[in-house]
Amino acid sequence: MRLDAPPSLSVPEWGRRIRLDKFVIELVPAGERTFNVKLPKTLATISFSTDEGASSLAGDRMRHYERRPYEYIVVPANFPLRGESKAAPEVLSFSFNFDEVRMDVAAALQLPPERLEPCVIIGGPKPFTTEIAQRIRRHMRAEVVSHDYLRALGFALIVEMLRLPPRQHATGRGTTLSDRVLRTILGYIDANLDANLSLESLAGLAGVQTHQFGRAFKRKVGEPPHQYVLARRIEAAHALLRTTDDAIADIAYATGFSSQSHMTTTFRREIGVTPAQIRNRVGP
């Protein structure tokens, strides 16, 4: 799987993969691993030992990462994941349609279903999730498996990985933005400039209340989310205008502007030149 290729909509079947009613579970063996995917379903993984490598987690820039044993990560559907590890550990992975499990998870957590939203979650290790993961691992290594047993354990593990910290129970979202989640959000912005990057959508990905997300983002980055997104769009469009022969209208759409005229108006207001002038090597 090439890191410089467009992301795949599926992952190779690395280990023992079992399809159940509402989720697919796979026990991925240890070894060298490369991934570059953008799955149409929610993905959750938990590692059985230390994991170290490089990952972009939705962005273009590869960064070093370290995961502790039994630390887990959950990412929503269509979230770009790219990275590599020379000695990845054994990993348990789940893929599922969030809406198909929402009602059951909400009932298990005793929360209104509307308060459960797909978002990036990095958590653990926790004793209960560790114990469930170990049981699933042992059973999937057995010659004969019980689908009913795996279904029950798998659902329990999904519930625990989707469980928000106590401070988030009242609203379904938190009030703080960790540095790790912020890095993920910044990477997501870079990888999805043509998508809806509203304050509400970014706060939802981060699992943080909208108004708190805006304040925390400005405090950590130095400017509000909408200004940061606009600056990244201008920077990306500027680079494409300088380095490609793509039509200006195509560049506008690819970097999140609603039209060529919208991009032209924005460029003139923000940096004092038009896209056409940049294309003709006039101005900054």
Secondary structure, 3 states (H helix, E strand, C coil): CCCCCCCECCCCCCCEEEECCCEEEEEECCEEEEEEECCCCEEEEEECCCEEEEECCCCCCCEEEEECCCCEEEECCCCCEEEEEEEECCEEEEEECHHHHHHHHHHHHCCCHHHCCCCCEEECCCHHHHHHHHHHHHHHHCCCCCHHHHHHHHHHHHHHHHCCCHHHCCCCCECCCCHHHHHHHHHHHHHCCCCCCCHHHHHHHHCECHHHHHHHHHHHHCCCHHHHHHHHHHHHHHHHHHHCCCCHHHHHHHCCCCCHHHHHHHHHHHHCCCHHHHHCCCCC
